[in-house]
Amino acid sequence: MAQEVVLVRHGETEWSKALRHTGRTDIPLTEEGCRQAECVGEALRGRSFALVLTSPLQRAAETCRVAGFGDVAQARDDLMEWDYGHYEGQRTAEIWKEAPGWTVFRDGAPNGETAEQVGARADRVIEEVRAADGDVLLFAHGHLLRVLTARWLGLDARDGRLFALDPATLSTLGYERETSVLRLWNREIG
């Protein structure tokens, strides 16, 4: 199997810059986020993809558009970020005042999603990706892509905690013979 799956985390937003948990709040890219998206586009120039999917949330969709793939991208709700429920917009330090030692991967989010629920969404995306006849490009969000990577590798969704992912980075999933592998992770662009 030669298929590659290129993952792009959206560019910077005001909330990602401030380390606020940004799930379903639909906020735009910053000026720096737009510049980062342009750099992603330059890094991917000349690559062709059998399938391009994006989260419908504007920070991912805008990264996709600015990078030059908006005309061919298909939105998938399953690529939306983790629903942080009660913790939406908060920083981890603020959450720890209410729930000491909390982690989203272990504890989920009150009135939001659990790791298993996010993993189920990631599994549906992976099924679609594996059915594509060629390379695939995904534009999405940090925690969702971390869970998707864990599931690609056959790990539990909670193991997404092991994969740090910065804004506007490139990562690549693929195969070594028949084994699903991580080929590149968190490569900064520009």
N, C-alpha and C positions, 0 to 999 in steps of 0.2 A: 504494500500500500504506500503510495507516494503522496497522498493528500496532506496538505498543510492547512491549519486553521490559524489565521492571524487574529489576535485579540488586540483591540484598541480601547483603552480606558479613555473616557472623555477628557477634554481639556479642563483647565482650572476654572472654578466658579468661586464666588465670594465665600460660599460655605466650605468648599474643599480647602480653600486657602486658610480659613479659620478653624479647620479640623472639626467642623460640625457634622453630625450624622445627617446625611442628605439622602433620604429614600425617595419618596414620591413627590416631594415639593419640587415643582417644575421651575427651576431657576436657570438663567442663561449663563453662557460663558463670560468670563471677564475678557478684557482686551488681550491679556496674556494668554488666556485660554484659546482665543481665536488664532493668535500667533502660533501657539503650540499645534493647533489643528492644521494650520498651513504646513508646518514642518512634518507632520505625520503624512500629509499628502505628498510632499516632496520625497519622503523616504519610501513611499509605496508606488511612486510614479513608474509606469512601465509594467507593473504587475497586473495580471488579469485574474479575475475570480469568477468561479462558476456561480457563486451565491454571495450576496452581501446583505447582511441583516443588521438592523439597528434597534436599540430601544426607542420607543416613541417619545421619551422624555427629551426636552429640547436640548439639554447639555450634550447628550449623546448624538441626537439627530443633527445638531448643528456642527459637531465635530466631524461627523460623516460628510455633511454637505461641504463644509469648508475644505476638507481633505480631498474633495473631488469625486465622491462616490454617491452623492445624494440622488442622482438621476436613476441609479440602478438599485438602490437600497430598498429593502422591504422591512417595514416596522413589525416587530414582534413584542407583544406584551410580556412574554416570558423572559425577555432581556431587561425588563425594568429592574431597578435597584431593589434591594431588600426593603420591605415595608417595616420601618422602625417604630410604627405606632406611636405610643406615648413618648418615646425617646427622640422623635423626629426633631431635628434642629439643635439638639443638645450636644455638648462636648462630653467625652468620656468622663472627665473629672467631675462634671456636674451630675452625671448619672450615678457615679460612685457615692455621692452624698446620700442618695436614696437607696442604692443597691451596691454596697461595697463589693469590689472584686468582679463586678458584672463584665461579661463579654458577650457580644452578640452571637458568636458562634456556639457558645455553650448554653446560654440562657435565652436566646431569642429576644423578642421585644414585646412588652405588654401591649395588647391590642394591635400587634403587628404579626410578623412571620417568625417561624422557627427555622432553624437550619434545614430541617427535613423538608419543609415546604419550599424553601428556595432551591434545595437540591432537586426536588421534583420538577420545578420549572427548568432548571439547568439540564436535566435528563431529556426533557422534550426537545430542547434546542440541540443537544448532542445527537439525538435521533435524526433530526432534520439535516444537520451538518453531515453526518455519515452517509446519508442518502444522496448527497450532492455529488455530481460527477466532476470533481476538480477541487481546487483550492477554495477556501471560504474565508470571508472577512467579517468580523463581528465588532460592532461599536456598542459599548455598554458601560457598566459601572464597576467600581472597585470590588465591592463585596460579592456581587453577583458573579463577576469573572473569576474571582478566587474560588468560589464554590464550583463553578463550571469546570475549572481546572482540576480541582480535587476529584470531581465525578469522572472527568475524562481519564484520569489516571487510575480509576477504580477505587478511590478512597471515599471515606464517609464525607458527607457535605461539611461536617464540622471541621474537617482537616483543611478547609480553605483558610483557616487561621494561619497556616504555615507559609502562605504566599503573599508577602507584602507587594502592593501594586500602587505605583504613583500615577498621577494624572498624565495623560497624553504620552503614555509609553506603549511600546510594541512588545508583544509576547507571541510565541508560536507554539502551537500544539501539533503533534504529528505522530508518526509511527516509526519504530525500528522493527523492521519486518512486520510481524502481526501485533506487536505490543504497542499500546498507546503510550506516548512519551511526551515529556516537556522538552522542546528543542531550544527555546530562547525565552528568557523571562525578564520583564521590567526594563527593557532597553530604552533609555532616555533618547529622545530625538531633539536635535537642535539645541 
